[in-house]
Amino acid sequence: MTEFATRLEALETRIAFQDQTIEELNATITAQWRQIDLLTRKLEIVEEQVRSGVHIADPGTEPPPPHY
């Protein structure tokens, strides 16, 4: 095998590994964006609930503490 063919084969191998790495990184980034989108939507729901007072406890409906 000539030096040129050896160098060409090495470059082709590197490109194949780089393509695989790029695909893996793309899949990771896509999964992260899906997770970020889900968490953003959940945060918006929680913020809306806090603004509307959904989670404010009514002291009249709370059971008394065990020491009473």
C-alpha positions, -999 to 999 in steps of 0.1 A, spaced: 0 0 0 14 34 -9 18 62 16 -10 81 -1 -34 51 2 -24 47 39 -31 84 46 -64 83 27 -75 52 47 -66 69 79 -86 100 70 -116 79 60 -114 61 93 -113 93 112 -142 107 93 -163 76 100 -156 80 138 -164 117 136 -197 110 118 -206 86 146 -197 111 173 -217 138 156 -247 115 154 -244 106 191 -240 143 201 -270 152 181 -291 125 198 -279 137 232 -287 173 224 -321 164 210 -329 144 242 -318 173 264 -340 198 245 -370 175 250 -362 174 287 -357 212 289 -390 217 270 -408 194 294 -393 210 325 -401 245 311 -438 235 306 -440 220 341 -424 251 356 -449 273 339 -477 252 353 -463 255 388 -458 292 385 -494 296 374 -506 275 403 -485 296 427 -499 329 412 -535 316 415 -530 304 450 -539 268 443 -514 255 468 -522 279 497 -533 258 526 -565 267 544 -558 266 581 -593 255 588 -589 223 568 -555 214 583 -556 187 610 -542 198 643 -506 188 652 -502 156 671 -493 174 704 -529 189 707 
